[in-house]
Amino acid sequence: MPEQTTSVAAGRGTVRTLARILPFVRPFLGRTIVSLFVYIALVLVSLSVPVVLQWIIDGPLAAGDPAQVWPAAVVVLALGVAEGLLIMLRRWLVLTPSTHIEASMRNALYAKLQDLPVAFHDRWQSGQLLSRSMGDLGLIRRWLAFGVILLVGNVVIIVVGFGILFTWSWQLALVFIVASIPMWVVGFRFEHRYSVVSRRAQDQQGDLATTVEESVHGIRVLKAFGRGTHSLENFLHQAEELRGTELEKARSIAGLWLWLLLIPDVAFALSLLGGVVLAAGGQLTVGGLIAFFAAAAVLRWPIESIGWLLSMTFETRTAVERIFEVLDEPDLIRDPEHPQTIAEPRGRLVFDRVHFRYQDSPDSVPDLLDDIVLEVEPGETMALVGLTGSGKTTLTALTTRLYDVTGGAVRLDGVDIRELTREELRARIAMAFEEATLFSASVRENVLLGRPELDPGSPEGEAVLDEALEIAQADFVAALPHGADTTIGEEGLSLSGGQRQRIALARAVAARPSVLVLDDPLSALDVDTEARVEAGLRRVLASTTALIVAHRPSTVQLADRVALLEHGRITDVGRHSELLARNEHYRYVISSLEEGRDTETADEGVTA
Ligand SMILES: Nc1ncnc2c1ncn2[C@@H]1O[C@H](COP(=O)(O)OP(=O)(O)OP(=O)(O)O)[C@@H](O)[C@H]1O
């Protein structure tokens, strides 16, 4: 997780930080406030029992009139029933809003994650995002469901309760309150320490989630390289760190609890002593003394609960900070206010003096892409060739605004792509990557991902699917247990690399874009399949503009022209044969591609 984001909200106070969830709470504010009043009413009902007790002791009992005890007993019973009903009402009132608020915050977070540019995801660990969208939101829900209501309610009840105690005996109430003051001091000192530890624990949970996610994701590599033990050690180390922090948290809560239990006891003892003296001196009735302690006993739980409610509130504050660190992240790649549209899409793609550097690249390093000028005509297939690390993938990523150019412009049919909505841009330009990411869904849904307007089950959807699978030579789909309706595993892991690439290619083709951008999407195919896919692609490429990153000489053969990327610049553009004839660096790159190809073929021979 990036350091700079950690400190963004650090300066905010607890109340201001928590107030940030108000927009999500607003639709349920009325209900939440009602449940707060219900809770206060509930404790007031419990506080009224001692009042009845005092009346019984000082009235009918003192006067020796047992007949009047019965109505009082009925009142106590009615108060008990009212208490039960209020408890039910409160639970019913809070349950629905808190789950709705959690869901709407989770949706907002997910929408933001979808919207944020790739540069953000480059910087953030997936486990951190996962723990924020699950653990932190769960904490906020629990706090909203009862934490905040109990906290505010209990503070109100303590104030009201102290008021009632005062009316019975101001001397006793004063002793009780003064003896309770150290508890508030302890509570406030606890805030700062606990916030720091709780933040650390929540961040460590995120790191641990990242480790689990990465090791599950990379389980094949870990097993193949025998790194399972090392990975386990790493995990244990992180888990141990988290355990240490949780212990530290528990210790500081335990310290708080000690005081929170001890102080009311001392307050009780001192008041009792004073009460006995006052009763003996005739300044307090026996009924008043008993009622005082009965009321103080009712107040005991609200007083004790303040400690854990505070710790829960501070944890929630940390959770809110962590959620808003993501929600506040500036979205640098956004739709223009007044977007243009391309009336007649033809597919002319132009890189107009494009510059690009990654956000985190040091100032001393020159732009990765430095004044790129390249024009790809409608229907033309342009191959992009260059040494490894020369920036080919980066250049292709600029076409769909996965990253924005840092200088110059990419234009589609004469329109700067930043002037288009991202929806329109991504409908016009489709991409397939070397690393084919598939989703846990059917083959059909994966392939038709770029055609949301199509009903996947409709005849038209079926026709697009069949054509795309045929072009990508994905005939293996028919042999899957449920054909195109087979759910492919997480990220398509149950398919081979070549099969996944072909489905990803079919997905790009099915999008029927004006421009197809392919980043070495055939790398995992054997020579025969590659040749068949290329034949299929040629049909599509005849009518579609294409920019293809080529890592193999055979991919270059597909192209009408080739652009050579060298030290961040396009240094030559022309037909393959022309470049071979005139450009030494091109010959060098092609021969290194051929060498790579020979090695691959030799490897295939060995493994076959
Ligand atoms: N997200 C990123 N953040 C910072 N630097 C990056 C990022 N992605 C790539 N780079 C750097 O940019 C340079 C170009 O990478 P790129 O993947 O575009 O090259 P390429 O020509 O496609 O390489 P290859 O042929 O090996 O796929 C590399 O030095 C790489 O380390």
The ligand as a Gaussian input file, in Angstrom:
#p B3LYP/6-31G(d) Opt

LIG

0 1
 N        3.183000      -0.356000     -14.482000
 C        4.445000       0.023000     -14.679000
 N        5.031000       0.924000     -13.866000
 C        6.298000       1.318000     -14.067000
 N        7.091000       0.864000     -15.072000
 C        6.569000      -0.039000     -15.924000
 C        5.223000      -0.513000     -15.766000
 N        4.974000      -1.397000     -16.755000
 C        6.103000      -1.481000     -17.482000
 N        7.059000      -0.665000     -17.001000
 C        8.418000      -0.476000     -17.535000
 O        8.283000       0.099000     -18.829000
 C        9.227000      -0.463000     -19.722000
 C        8.503000      -0.954000     -20.987000
 O        7.653000      -2.013000     -20.640000
 P        6.710000      -2.671000     -21.747000
 O        6.000000      -3.789000     -21.089000
 O        5.898000      -1.630000     -22.403000
 O        7.780000      -3.204000     -22.787000
 P        7.607000      -4.234000     -23.984000
 O        8.319000      -3.645000     -25.138000
 O        6.168000      -4.554000     -24.200000
 O        8.374000      -5.477000     -23.406000
 P        8.202000      -7.020000     -23.782000
 O        8.573000      -7.161000     -25.205000
 O        9.179000      -7.703000     -22.890000
 O        6.781000      -7.387000     -23.492000
 C        9.935000      -1.557000     -18.969000
 O       11.199000      -1.054000     -18.589000
 C        9.096000      -1.801000     -17.745000
 O        9.893000      -2.108000     -16.644000

